[in-house]
Amino acid sequence: MFNALVVEKDEESGKTSAAVKQITVDDLPHGEVLVAVEYSTVNYKDGLCVGPGGGLVRNYPHVPGIDFAGIVEESSDDRYKPGDKVVLTGWRVGEAHWGGYAQKARVKADWLVPLPDGLDSRQAMAVGTAGFTAMLAVMALEDHGLKPGHGPVLVTGAAGGVGSVATAILANLGHEVAAVTGRPDQEDYLRSLGATQIVARDELTEVTKKPLEAEQWSGCVDAVAGAMLGRVLKQMKYGTSVAAIGLAGGPAIEGALITPFILRGVNLLGIDSVMQPYENRTRAWDRIARDLPMDKLEAMVQPACLGDLPELGRDILKGQVKGRVVVDVNT
């Protein structure tokens, strides 16, 4: 028997509830690799799955947790053997397939990535899906010409999980980072990660009818979308790119016109972290191990255990979680 956070649904009321319960290996879904999970984390999708209504979950009972890191216990796939350290993000684990909010998980071998040298399991989950997505965004911007010295790079939702890691990585690579936040009390935190400029969220949320605005940003990692992305696109420098990784402000790009794309050659790059091919996953994790300063990573960490997850799930949906929550599933 081992502990897991199990979400169950009352068929009469339709309400869901989450609680730590004991389950067995036989309860786990099919997969080629059994992993002894050491750490997981808390993402917006996790909040949806843990919270009332079940969010993205379709079948109950369910174990959420869209990412985890741990040690292989058993494997019928030759790529992994007992004792290997692995990390998992994406593939709808924690949504359609049982995830990392348990002391053991059984998954497909194709979904795993070997933990790169220089990272332990706790650090990997301090990075987690949010940090993995942030690195994918930075890589996409670099692939489209972003270089240090070309001007400030804007990071929206900068105090959140993706924004925090993106800020630290970009600053470590030598970029000026302009961090957008709606929480003035986070300025010291963002500057500690390397931000050189703090932009109040209100400065970018007003919808305007102007086709273009003054050129300001050499790149952008955007976690907000909505009206903010509409404004940011109009402020991008010629030939630069925005990496879109979230939609906290809504799925529409309010106030957006085609003019930034055809008059300034601006690129809007969609960043998907769920279905990334293996080669790009390993490339991103190798870059994380090399380019994310571990002292900055540690400053983002908020520790938690399985019993904390129902409350943390509610908090992240309200935008009340700062940095990275690292869940020790064995405490």
N, C-alpha and C positions, 0 to 999 in steps of 0.2 A: 504494500500500500504506500502511496505517496500523495503529497498535497497538490491540489490544483484549484484555481479559481473557476468555478463552474457557474455558467449562466443558464438558468432554467426559465421556462415560460409556463404561466398558468393558462391552460387552454380556455377556461371559462371567461376570465377577465381580459386575457391578452397581455397582461402585464408580465414583465420579466424581473428577475431578481438574481443577484450575484453573491456568491458566498464561497469561502474556502472549504473544500470537502476533500475526502480521501477517495482516490480511485486506484485502479490497478493497470498494469501494462496491457492486460487483455481489453481494457476499455478504450485504448488508443486506436485511432484509425490506421488503415494500412499504409505501409511505406517501407522503403528498403533500409532505412537507417534509424536506429533508436539512439537518441541523444540524451545524456544527462544534462539538463539545462542548469546553467549557473546563474545567468542574469537575463532579464528582459528589460523592457522600458515602456513608456507611456506615450502614445501618439494620438492624434485627433481621431483616427479610425478606431483606436482602442476605446476611446471615450464613447463613441457611437455604439460599439458592440457591448460594452459593459453597462451603459446607462439604460434607463427605462425605455422599453420599446424595442431594444435589441439592435437598432440601427441596421447594420449590414448583414446580420445573422439571419439565416433562413431555416436552419435545422437545430433543434434542441434535444438534449442538453448540449452545451457548447463551451469550449475552453478558448477564450480570446488570447490576444498577444501576437501582434503582427511581426515581431522579430524576437530573436533570442540568440544567445551564444552559449556554447557548452562543449562537452567532450563526448565523442562517439562511444557508445557502449556495445552496440551490435550493428553489423552491416552485411547485407547480402550483395552489395555493390563493391566491385574491386577498387573503386576510387577511394574508399574510406575504410579504415580499420579501427578497432578499439584503441582509444587513447588519442585519436586525432582531435585537434581543436578546430571547431567549425563555427560559422556564423550564418544566420539566415535572415533575409529580409525579403518581403514581397511574396509573389505567387499566390496571393489571396489567403495565405496562412493567417490564422486568427480571425478570418471572415468566413470562408467556405470550408476551410480545413482547420482542425484543432491546432492551437498555437502555443506560444511560449509561456503562458501564465500557469505553468505546472513544473514540477521537478523533473519530469521526463516528457519527451515529445518524439513522435515517430513520423517521419516525413520522407518524401522522395529525395533520392540522392541528387537529382538535377537541381534541386532548390538550394543546396548548400554550397558554401564557398569556404575553402580552407582559411583559417585565421592567419593573416600575414604576420611575418616576423616583426617584432616590435610592438605588437598589441596583445594584451591579455583579454580575457572574456569580459571583465568589468569595463575596460576601456572601450571594447568593441560596442558595448551597449550604451556607454556614455555617448558614443557616436550614433549607433542605432540607425533606424530608417531615416530619421531626420537628418543626421549628419551624412549618411550615404547619399541622400537626395541633394544635400548642399554641395557635395563634391561633384556629383553628376552635373549640377548647374554650373559650377566653376569650370569644369572640363569643357562643357558645351560653349561657354563664353570664350574660352581660350581657343577652341577649335574654330571659332568665328572671328578671331583676330584680337581678342582682349590681351593687352600687355600692360605691365606697370609703367607709370609715367604718362599715360594718356589722359589722365583726369580721374576724378572721383568715381567710384563704383557705388551705386545705391543698393542698399539692402532693406527691403520693406519687411515689417513684422520682425524686426531685428532682435528683439528680446526673446522670441520664441525659439523652439528647438532648431529648426532649419536655419533661421536667421542668425542665431548665436554661432553656430558652427561655420556658416558662410562668412560671417564677419571675421572670425578668428583665422580662417584659411586665407581669405583675401589679404588681410593685413600682414600675415606671415609671408605671403608671396610678394609683398612690397607695394600693394595697391593702397591708395587713399580710400577709406571706406566711409561713406555717409550712411548712417544708421537711422532708419525711420522707426519711431515708436510713439505710441499714444500714452505712454506712462513716463512722465518726467522723472520719477524716482529711479528709473533704470539707467540714467545717464552715466553714473559712475561704473556700473556693471558693463555697459557697452564700450566705454572707453578702456576699461581693463582688458577687453577682448581685442582692442586695437582700432576701434572706430576713431576717426579724427574729426568727424562732424556729426552732430545730432540734429535730425530733422523732425520737427513735430508733425505728427500724423495729420493734424488739421490743415497743414500747408498743402497737402496733396489730395484731399478728399473732396474739394469743391469741383463740381462738374462745370467745365467752361466750353463755350462754343468756338473758341479759337482753333484754327486748323493746326497751328504750330506755336510753340513757345520758345523762349531762349534756350539754346543748347547748353546742357549742364553735365550730363552723365555719360561716362565712357562705357558703362555697362550697368546691368541691374539684375539682381536676384529678387524676384517678386513672389511673395507668399500670400498676397492679398487679393489681387485682381480687382474687380469692381471699378468704382470711380477712381481709385488710386492708380490703377494700371492705365486707365484712360489718360490721366494727366501725365504720368511718367513717360508714356510713349511720345508725347508731344515735346518732351524736354530732352530726349536722347540726342546725342551728337551724331553727326553724319556717319553712316556705315556701321553703327554699333548695334548691340543686341540686348534683348531682355530675355532672361531665362525664367519662364513661368512655372512655378512649382506648387501653387496652392490657390485656393479660392475662398479664403476666410471672409472677403468682402462681397462674395457672391460670384456666380459663374459668368455674368455678363461683364463686358468691358464698357462701362458707362462713359458716354461722351467721346468715345473713340471714333476717329475718322481714318480713312485710308491714307491721308496725306503724309504721316510720318514714314510709311512704307515706300511710297512712290517718289516723294520729294527728298527724303533724307536716307533712303536705303536702309531703314531700320529693320532688324530681324526680330521676330517673336518666336522664341524657341520653347516648345513644350517639353517638359522634363517628366518622364515616367520612370518611377523607381520600381514598379511592380513586376514588369515583364522584361526587364533588361537582360540581354544575352549574357552568358557566363563570362565571355572575354571582357566585356565592359564592366561587369561586376568586379572581377579580379583587378582590373586596371584601376577602378575607383578605390578599392580597399587598399591597394598598394600606395596610391597617392595619399590616402588618408594617413597611413602609417608614416609617410615621409613628410607631409606638408601641414599637418594639423599639430600645433604645439601642444604637448600633453599637459603642460601647466595650465594653459588656457582651458583645455578640455575639463580638467579637474574643477576649475572654478565654476563651471556650468552645472555640476552634478548636484542633484537632490536625491538622497537615498530613500528607498521605500521597500516594503515587503508586500506579500500577496494580500494581506488583510487591509492594506491602505488603498487598494486599487479601485473599489467602488467610489470612494470619495474623490480620488484623483481623476477618475474618469469624468465625473461631473465638473471638476475644476477646469480641466483642459478644454471642455466644450464652452466654458465661459471666458476663455482666454486668461485664466488666472494661474497658469503654470509657467514659470520662468526657466529657461535653460533646458537641461536634460534630466529627466527622472530615471534613475537606474534602480531596477527592481531586483533585489536579491531573493530569488524564489525559494531559497533554502533557510530563510530565517522567519 
